[in-house]
Amino acid sequence: MIRILQILLAFVVTNFFFWPFETTALPGINTKMMLAVLGLLFAAVEFGKRKDMEIPRELVFLFLLAGAVSLASLVSITLNQTPDSTYVSYVISFSVWLSAAFATCCVIRWAHGRIGVQLVLDYLVAASLVQCILALVLDAYPALAHWINSRIYFGQDVALRVKRLYGIGALLDVAGLRMAAVLTGLSYYLSEINGRLHPTRRISYIICFLVISVVGNMIARTALVGVCLGLGFMLLVFLFKPSEPGSGEKTPIFLSWFGIMLAAIVVCVLLYNGNPAARKLFRFAFEGFFSLAEKGYWEVDSNEILKNMIVFPETLHTWILGDGYFMNSRYDINYLGDSTDQGFYMGTDVGYLRFIFYFGFLGLIPMFGVILYSAVVCMRHFRREKAFFLLALLVGVTVWFKVSTDIFLYFALFLSAAALKSDEDPVYHSGPVPACGDGAYPY
């Protein structure tokens, strides 16, 4: 019973980290900030237990990169004489995410006695799955949604305005990015064909992958990035990676996928034909596929809007230092240009372009460096899971072609796990699958 309560607490904490929100009782303070305070306390205790109090050089370098982003922001708004300080505090935001991630991993390790990549992913999958279920429930029961919205705030007013599905803390492209990263993480373990993933665990992962793919796209079609990268990775591994002798065959894996996919298709078709609300959600989530089937060509409304948002800087000054605007500048009396559209500077929401217009390559390079070096550090500490972090990195840099949202919080969890893991923590077993059903975490 105590073990179950520990796991439930770790699950709640993971939700508070991955899908933060604030309450009406404590306006301006969200759950991520609360965890960050705990993270500082846990870090003090953890470092107090160790003889070596030296701060890792990797962490110092990451802080320097985050500080460079803040400095580039300050330089840009100072030289351009603008009031937009959106990323001036990036190093503080970076620190808050990292501290909150450390607290989350400490609680997970406390609940299981160990920490590792797959264990952290399992909690992220569970958190994302619950958000998908909550999104459907809130959409089906407006009274419940109203009750929650009157007590909890996480930006849902925007989702309500554009009439999008949302969970509690999970909405729009922010949710799409995080679910995309989780989907690629699932694809990494589902691509294991040499008997190291227990069949029961594989089936549950496949179901989670399909549910998050479908409902995640209903929340934000950015999740499709994770679906495509994940499926592409699994297909490449399945086609080109040979099975180890005596470790298992590819056929059972294929049959598992085929059976669950077939059942999922049947359920989706029945819902689409029998429920008008479900039909609307499906058509939004997979608008491109419906367009391809009905019109003969791929067309997504948001993509067409995005095409009209491709506006490149016209001066070398902007390319290097930016214009000092990230948000809509029409409210700045010093702004001398034309009125912008969609609430974005220069009318563009394209991630890379927004960064360039804000602080140019001076800020974009260290911004990219933060997630790149985070991925490199994770791959250095978890050598077996290099492809896991490479896929997450691809999600981050791909989504920036669509929208500016940060994936660092995802890496922050595994950076914290790397700091907390010990040499005694178990890894995937290279031989037969243990009786507990998982070669990594027997719970």
N, C-alpha and C positions, 0 to 999 in steps of 0.2 A: 504493500500500500504506500509506504514511504517513497519507494522507487518511482511509483506512478506519479505521485505528487511532485517529485523532483523533475521528472520529464515534462509534466504539464507546465511547471514553472519555467523551465527552459524554453518550452514552446511559446509561452506568453511573452517572455523576454525577447525572443527572436522576432516575434511579430512587432513588438514595440520598436525594435531596431529597424527592421526591414521595411515596415509600413508605419512610420511615426505619425502621430496626431497629437493635438492639444485639446484640452477640455475647457469648458466655460468656467470651471472653478479656478483654473490656472492659465489664463490667457497669455499667449506669448511664450509659454514654456511647453515644448512638446516632449514626447516620450524619449526621443533620441537624446535630448539635452539631459533628461533625468539619468539616463543610462551613462552618459558621459561623466557625470559627477561620480557615479558608482565606479566607473572605469578608473578614475584617478585613485580612488581608495583601494581598489583591487590591485592596481599597479604598485602602489606603495607597499602593500602587504607582500606581493609577489617578489618584488626586488629586495624587500627586507629579508626574505627567506634565503636569498642567494648570496654567496660570498662575492660574486662578480657583479658590481653595481654599474658597470660600464654600459652606456647607451649604445646599441648597435649602430655601426656606421651607415648601414643601409637605411635605418630610420632617420638618421641625421640628414642624409642626402635627400630623402623624400621630403623632409621638412624644408630643406633649401629650395627644392623645386616648387613646392607649394608657396613658399615665401616669394619666389621669383614671379609667380602668377600675380600675387597681391601687389608686388612692387611694379610690375608692368601695368597693372590697372591704375595704380596711383600716378605713375608717370603719364599715362595716356590722358586721364581726366584733368591732370594738372596742366599739361601742355595745351590741351584742347579747351581748357576752361569750361568743363561740363560738370554737372552735379551728380552724374550717375556713378554711384559707388558700388554697383552690384557685386563685382569680384574683388574689391579692395580687401575684403575680409575673408578671402578664400582660404588663407592659411589657418584662420580660426575655425572655419567650417571643416576643413581637413582634419584639424586636431579633434574637433567634437566627434566626427564620424569615427576616427581611429580609437578614441577613448571609449565610445559607446560600443564599438565592435569588440574591444578587449573585454568589457564587462559581459557582453553576450557570450563570448567564448569561455569566460571563466565560469559562468553559470552552467553552460553545456558540459564542460569538463567536470564540474562538481556533480552533475546529475549522472554521468556515465563513468567517471574515473579516468577518462582519456579524452583526447581531442584529435581530430583528423579531418581530411578533406571530405570524405564521404559522409561522416557523421554531421558535419556542418551543413552539407548539401541536403541531407535528409530533413533537417529542420527548415531549411529554406523552401524545399518542395512542399512540406506540410503547410507552411505559412502561406505560400502562393495558392495551394489548393483550397485552403479555407477562405482566402480572399475571393477566389472564383465563385465558391458556393455563396458567400455573403453577397456578392454582387448580384447574383441571380435572385436571392431572397429579397434583397432591398428593392430590386426592380419589380418583383411580384407583389410586395406588400408596401405600398407607399406610406401607410400610417407608421409602420416601423421605421422606415427611412426618415420620415419627418421627426420622429421621436429622437433618433440617433443624431440627426443633423442639428437639432436644437441643443445638444449637449456636447457634441464632439465636432471639432473643426480640423479639416486637413485640405482645404481648397476645393471642397465638393461643389461650391457655388459655380465654379467654372464648368464642371462636368454637367451640372444641372442646366446651365445656360445652353450648352451645345448638345444636350440630350444624349449623354453617354452613360454607359454602365459604369459603376464604380463600387469598390468595396469600402472597407474602413481604413483609409490611408492609401489605398491603391486606386489610382485613377490616371487617365490620359497617358501621355507618352512616358511619364516617369514609371508607371506600372508596366507599360509595354517593355521598356528597357530591362527592368529587373526580372520580369518573367522570361524574357528572351535569354538572359544570362543563365537563369535556372534551367531552362530547356536545353541549352547546350551542355550544361553540367550533367543532366540526365542522359543526354545522348552519348556522352563520354563513357558512362558506365554501361549503358545499353549496348554499346559497340563491342563490349568484352565478349569474345566468342570462345574463350578457352576454359570455360567451366568455373571461373572464379566468382561468378555472380549466381547465387542460388535461384532456381527456377521461380520460386514464389516471389522473391525479391524482384526478379526481372518482370514478372507479370504486373506487379504493383507499380513498378517504374513505367511500364508501357501505358498503363491506365492513367497514371498521373501526367505523363507526357501528352497524351491525347486530350485529357480534360483541360489542362493548362493551355494547350495550343488552341483549342476551340474557344473556351470562355475568355482566355487572355486576349485573343483577337477581337472579341466582342467589347472588351474594355478599351483596348488600344491596338490598332493594327501594326504598331511597332513590334509587337510580339512575333510577327511573322518573320522577322529577321532571325530570331532564335529557332523558329520552326525550320526554316530553310537551311541554316547552317548546321543544325542538329541532324536533320534527315540526310543532308549531303555528306556529313562526316560518317554517319552510320553506314550509308550506302558504300562509301569508299572502303571502309574497314571490312564490311561484309564481302565485297567483291574481290579485294586484293590482299587481305591479310589471311594467311593460311592458318588452319587450326593446328594446334600442337598435337602430336601423336598421343592418343589415349585420353585427351582432355575433354572431349565432347565434340559433337557435330554441329554444323550450321543449320541443319534441317529443323531440329526442335525449336531453335530460335526463330526461324522463318515462320514455322507453324504458329508459334505464340503470337507473333506480330499479325499474321494473316487472320487468325481467329478473332483477336481483339479488335482489329481494324474493321473486320466484317460486321461484328456486333455493333461497333460504334457507328458505322455508316447506316445500319438499319435503324438504330435509335434516332440518329439525326434526321433521317428521311421522314420517320414517323412524326417527330416533333415539327419539322418544317411544314408538313402537309396538314397536321392536325391542330396547330397552335399559331394563330396570327402573330402573337407577340414574339414567339420563337422564330418565326419566318423573318420578321423584321431584323432581329438580332443576327441571324445567319447571313442575311443579305448584306448587312453592314460589315460583318467580320470578314466575309469572303467576297467582297464586292468585285474584285478583279476576276475571280474565277467565274462568277455569275455573268460578268460582262463578256468573258471569253466564250462561255457556252451559248449565250443568247445573241451576242452581237458579232462574234467572230474575232474580236480583238480585246486586248487587255486595257481596261480603263478604270481608274479609281479616282474619285472626286478629289480626295486630299492630295493625290499625286499631281493632278492638273493644277491645283492651287499652288503646290510647291514649285512647279515649273515656272510659274509667273513670279515666283519669289527669288529667282536666281538673278541677283544684281551684284555685279563685281565692282570693287572700288575703282575710282578713276584717277587717283593720285598715288604716287609712291609713298607719300606721308601716311596715307590710310593703310596701305599694305604693311608698312613697317610698324607704325605706332597706333593705328586706328583713329577713329573719330571721337572716342570717349563716350560712345552711346551704346548701351545694350538694350535698354528698355525704350519704349516709345518716347521720342524727344519732343513731341508737340506741346508738352506741358512745360518745357523749358523756354523761358522768354528770350534766352540768348540764341535759340536755335534759328538759323536763317534759311534753312532749306524748305522744301515742300512738305506739306502735311503727309505723314506716313500712314500706311494701311495696316490693318490687322493688329494694331497695337505694338508693332515691332519697328525698330529703327530701320529706315530705308525700305520698309515694307517686307522684310525677309525674315523668315523663321528658320532658314537653313542653318544648321549648327555651326559649320565651319565659317560661313559668311558672317554670322552674328559675332563670333569670336574675333574675326579679322576686323570688322567694323568697330568693335569695342576697343581692343588693345593690340590689333595687328599681329604680325608674326612674333613680335617681342613677347606677347603673352601666350599665343597659341602654342609655340614650341615647348615652353615649360609645362603648359597645361597637358599637352600630349605626353610629355615626359613623365608626368605623375602616374598616369595609368600604365604607360609602357614599362617604367621601372618597377611599379607595383607587381605587374605580371611577371617580370624577370625575377624579382625576389621570391615570389611564390614558387616559380618553377625551380629555383635554386634550392629551396627548402623541401619541396615535394617533387622529387625528380621523376617519380613514376607517373605523376599527373600533369606532365608538361602540356599535353594536348588539351587538357581540361582548361588551363589558364589561357592557352593560346586562343581557344574558341571564345572565351569571355572577352579577351582583348579585341578580337574581330567584331564581336557584338558592339563594343563601345565605339570603335572607330567607324563602323558602318552606320550606326544610328546617328552619328554626327552629320551625315549627309542629309538627314531628315530634320533633326531637331537637336538643340543644345541641352543635353542632360548628362549628368556625371555618373559614371559607373564605379567610381573609386570605392564607394561603400561596400560593394561586392568583394573587391579585393581586400578591403580592410579587415573583413572577417577572417580571411585566410592568412593575412599577415599576422593577425593576433593569434590564430591557431598555431602558426609556425613558432611564435614566441613562447607558447605555452606547452607545446608538445615535448615529449621526452623520448629518449632512445628506446625506452621500454614499450612505448605505444605500439600496438600490433599493426601490421600492414597486411595487404592482401596475401593470402597463403598461396604458394605456387603449386601446391599439390591438390589433393582431393578437397572438396568443399567441406568445412567443418559441420558437425551435426547441428549447430545452432542456426545454420542457414546463411551465414554471412562470414566471409573470410576476413572482415575488417573489424566489425563491432558486434560482439555477441550480446545482443539485448533483444 
